Amino acid sequence: MKKRLSVWLAGVAVPVLLAVWVMSGKAVSVGRFISGDNGTCFVVLDNRPVQVHHIGAAGCTVGDKVLVMHQNVFAESWPEQTKGYCILRLSEGTQADIPEDVWTVLRAAGYTE
């Protein structure tokens, strides 16, 4: 019985919940995690850093591949910003997994040295 329930949850409930999430103006993205020198949380999406507010990233280290649930709206700032709801670590990564252009933007904005 428990196995059937977990198969049902994984196969039906999770995709339905994600669809409802996206239709309500939210988004789900996969990117690379960066923590700024002051603890600011960034996720690299499409080779650009996006500052993610209101999110705890315990257990994540620089370069980790993460799944982020966030608002589908980005503030027109530099770097871009959005409100986060959840972050899940998918796999380990290193600083080398972050494109150099992203580091350049973050250094110019004063988030890293």
One Martini backbone bead per residue (centre of mass of N, CA, C, O) as a GRO file, in nm:
protein
  113
    1MET     BB    1   0.058   0.062  -0.022
    2LYS     BB    2   0.301   0.258   0.008
    3LYS     BB    3   0.409   0.219  -0.279
    4ARG     BB    4   0.161   0.329  -0.430
    5LEU     BB    5   0.165   0.610  -0.308
    6SER     BB    6   0.453   0.694  -0.407
    7VAL     BB    7   0.391   0.655  -0.707
    8TRP     BB    8   0.160   0.855  -0.721
    9LEU     BB    9   0.311   1.104  -0.625
   10ALA     BB   10   0.536   1.099  -0.846
   11GLY     BB   11   0.335   1.065  -1.109
   12VAL     BB   12   0.097   1.288  -1.027
   13ALA     BB   13   0.116   1.509  -0.803
   14VAL     BB   14   0.375   1.661  -0.879
   15PRO     BB   15   0.303   1.756  -1.170
   16VAL     BB   16   0.045   1.905  -1.087
   17LEU     BB   17   0.173   2.104  -0.886
   18LEU     BB   18   0.368   2.234  -1.092
   19ALA     BB   19   0.152   2.338  -1.286
   20VAL     BB   20   0.009   2.520  -1.083
   21TRP     BB   21   0.251   2.691  -1.013
   22VAL     BB   22   0.303   2.808  -1.302
   23MET     BB   23   0.006   2.922  -1.347
   24SER     BB   24   0.054   3.129  -1.083
   25GLY     BB   25   0.340   3.287  -1.163
   26LYS     BB   26   0.552   3.074  -1.143
   27ALA     BB   27   0.881   2.912  -1.108
   28VAL     BB   28   1.114   2.667  -1.251
   29SER     BB   29   1.468   2.626  -1.189
   30VAL     BB   30   1.797   2.561  -1.323
   31GLY     BB   31   2.115   2.598  -1.147
   32ARG     BB   32   2.372   2.790  -0.998
   33PHE     BB   33   2.529   2.840  -0.698
   34ILE     BB   34   2.564   3.154  -0.504
   35SER     BB   35   2.759   3.317  -0.252
   36GLY     BB   36   2.804   3.596  -0.124
   37ASP     BB   37   3.000   3.769   0.098
   38ASN     BB   38   2.707   3.855   0.253
   39GLY     BB   39   2.499   3.597   0.179
   40THR     BB   40   2.400   3.622  -0.091
   41CYS     BB   41   2.169   3.487  -0.320
   42PHE     BB   42   2.254   3.297  -0.614
   43VAL     BB   43   2.151   3.226  -0.958
   44VAL     BB   44   2.239   3.065  -1.250
   45LEU     BB   45   2.077   3.198  -1.543
   46ASP     BB   46   2.168   3.202  -1.849
   47ASN     BB   47   2.456   3.325  -1.766
   48ARG     BB   48   2.314   3.474  -1.508
   49PRO     BB   49   2.275   3.659  -1.230
   50VAL     BB   50   2.037   3.585  -0.962
   51GLN     BB   51   1.875   3.732  -0.713
   52VAL     BB   52   1.756   3.557  -0.417
   53HIS     BB   53   1.491   3.607  -0.217
   54HIS     BB   54   1.371   3.450   0.059
   55ILE     BB   55   1.616   3.228   0.101
   56GLY     BB   56   1.725   2.914   0.195
   57ALA     BB   57   2.073   2.750   0.159
   58ALA     BB   58   2.115   2.497   0.307
   59GLY     BB   59   2.392   2.302   0.185
   60CYS     BB   60   2.501   2.510  -0.009
   61THR     BB   61   2.742   2.552  -0.267
   62VAL     BB   62   2.952   2.661  -0.479
   63GLY     BB   63   2.815   2.523  -0.791
   64ASP     BB   64   2.566   2.403  -0.732
   65LYS     BB   65   2.300   2.222  -0.834
   66VAL     BB   66   1.974   2.381  -0.871
   67LEU     BB   67   1.640   2.409  -0.755
   68VAL     BB   68   1.405   2.677  -0.826
   69MET     BB   69   1.149   2.850  -0.660
   70HIS     BB   70   0.982   3.127  -0.829
   71GLN     BB   71   0.925   3.403  -0.957
   72ASN     BB   72   0.838   3.518  -1.294
   73VAL     BB   73   0.973   3.782  -1.187
   74PHE     BB   74   1.208   4.041  -1.279
   75ALA     BB   75   1.409   4.271  -1.178
   76GLU     BB   76   1.534   4.573  -1.318
   77SER     BB   77   1.846   4.496  -1.244
   78TRP     BB   78   2.193   4.497  -1.107
   79PRO     BB   79   2.127   4.235  -1.074
   80GLU     BB   80   1.892   4.040  -1.091
   81GLN     BB   81   1.560   3.985  -0.934
   82THR     BB   82   1.396   3.757  -0.695
   83LYS     BB   83   1.156   3.552  -0.552
   84GLY     BB   84   1.186   3.297  -0.322
   85TYR     BB   85   1.077   2.958  -0.195
   86CYS     BB   86   1.280   2.728  -0.315
   87ILE     BB   87   1.565   2.503  -0.250
   88LEU     BB   88   1.740   2.241  -0.438
   89ARG     BB   89   1.977   2.003  -0.428
   90LEU     BB   90   2.111   1.804  -0.694
   91SER     BB   91   2.431   1.880  -0.704
   92GLU     BB   92   2.749   1.903  -0.716
   93GLY     BB   93   3.000   2.168  -0.707
   94THR     BB   94   3.200   2.432  -0.843
   95GLN     BB   95   3.353   2.722  -0.924
   96ALA     BB   96   3.406   2.617  -1.225
   97ASP     BB   97   3.083   2.613  -1.299
   98ILE     BB   98   3.125   2.917  -1.324
   99PRO     BB   99   3.114   3.168  -1.517
  100GLU     BB  100   3.322   3.435  -1.563
  101ASP     BB  101   3.104   3.652  -1.627
  102VAL     BB  102   2.963   3.629  -1.352
  103TRP     BB  103   3.201   3.720  -1.176
  104THR     BB  104   3.228   3.998  -1.305
  105VAL     BB  105   2.952   4.107  -1.221
  106LEU     BB  106   2.983   4.062  -0.910
  107ARG     BB  107   3.233   4.238  -0.874
  108ALA     BB  108   3.116   4.505  -0.993
  109ALA     BB  109   2.872   4.496  -0.766
  110GLY     BB  110   3.015   4.390  -0.480
  111TYR     BB  111   2.971   4.066  -0.397
  112THR     BB  112   3.271   4.010  -0.486
  113GLU     BB  113   3.642   3.951  -0.500
   0.00000   0.00000   0.00000
